Amino acid sequence: MHEARMQFFQSFGYTEMNLAGIGLILRDLSVVLKKEMFYGDVLQFEIAVHDWTSTGFTIDYRVSRTDAGEKVITALAHTTMVCFDYELRKPVRIPEAVLQHRFLRN
């Protein structure tokens, strides 16, 4: 989930340590395993961002692989991310630049 999230943010020019000048911290992670996965499997991740608050948001993940030409869902997960000022050691508001960014649009 971490690698998929890192690549997702990078595709918009952000990182977890620099989301328009603010860091992110993982508040929680939940994973439901649906099918077996093995080291070396090629997995696809679909990501949806929702449940925006003043300081964070939820990311849902759908993990799948292709077996015999058919898409098989292997896991469902979600993480709650909080904007965090690592110098002040406290949650902060989502930067305005992020609120204007296209990955927020449904």
C-alpha positions in Angstrom: 0.0 0.0 0.0 2.8 2.3 0.8 4.5 2.0 -2.6 1.2 2.5 -4.4 0.5 5.6 -2.3 4.0 7.0 -2.9 3.6 6.5 -6.7 0.1 8.0 -6.6 1.4 11.2 -4.9 4.4 11.3 -7.1 2.2 11.3 -10.2 0.8 14.7 -9.0 4.2 16.1 -8.1 3.9 15.4 -4.3 5.6 13.2 -1.8 4.5 12.1 1.7 7.1 14.5 3.2 6.1 17.4 0.9 2.4 17.7 0.1 2.6 21.3 -1.0 5.0 22.1 1.9 3.4 19.9 4.6 4.1 16.3 5.5 1.7 13.4 5.8 1.5 10.8 8.5 -0.4 7.5 8.4 -3.1 7.5 11.1 -4.5 4.0 10.4 -4.4 1.1 7.9 -6.9 -1.6 7.3 -6.5 -4.5 4.9 -8.9 -7.2 3.9 -7.2 -10.1 2.1 -9.4 -11.7 -0.5 -7.1 -14.1 -2.4 -3.6 -15.4 -1.9 -0.7 -13.2 -3.2 2.9 -14.3 -3.6 6.2 -12.6 -3.8 6.8 -11.8 -7.5 3.1 -11.4 -8.3 2.4 -8.5 -10.6 -0.2 -6.5 -8.8 -2.4 -3.6 -10.0 -3.5 -0.9 -7.5 -6.6 1.3 -8.0 -6.7 4.3 -5.6 -9.6 6.5 -4.6 -9.3 9.5 -2.3 -12.3 10.6 -0.2 -13.7 11.6 3.2 -11.8 14.9 3.3 -11.5 16.7 6.6 -9.7 20.0 7.4 -6.5 18.0 8.2 -6.7 14.7 6.3 -8.4 12.2 4.0 -8.9 8.5 3.4 -7.4 6.5 0.6 -9.0 3.3 -0.6 -7.0 0.7 -2.4 -8.2 -2.2 -4.6 -5.4 -4.6 -5.3 -5.7 -7.1 -8.1 -3.8 -9.4 -10.4 -4.6 -11.1 -13.7 -5.1 -14.9 -13.7 -5.7 -16.6 -17.0 -6.7 -13.2 -18.5 -9.2 -12.5 -15.8 -8.9 -9.7 -13.2 -8.9 -11.1 -9.6 -9.3 -8.8 -6.6 -6.7 -9.9 -4.0 -7.1 -7.3 -1.3 -9.1 -4.2 -0.3 -7.5 -1.6 2.0 -7.8 1.9 3.3 -5.5 4.3 5.0 -6.3 7.5 6.8 -3.7 10.2 6.1 -3.3 13.3 8.2 -1.4 16.5 7.2 1.4 16.8 9.8 4.0 19.5 10.6 7.0 17.4 11.7 8.7 20.5 13.2 5.7 21.4 15.4 4.8 17.7 15.9 1.1 18.3 15.3 -1.6 17.9 12.7 -2.2 20.9 10.4 -4.7 22.0 7.8 -4.6 20.6 4.3 -2.7 23.1 2.1 -4.9 25.2 -0.2 -2.8 24.1 -3.2 -3.7 20.5 -2.5 -7.4 21.4 -2.2 -7.2 23.0 -5.7 -5.4 20.0 -7.2 -7.2 17.7 -9.7 -6.8 14.5 -7.7 -9.5 15.7 -5.4 -12.1 15.8 -8.2 -14.4 12.8 -8.4 
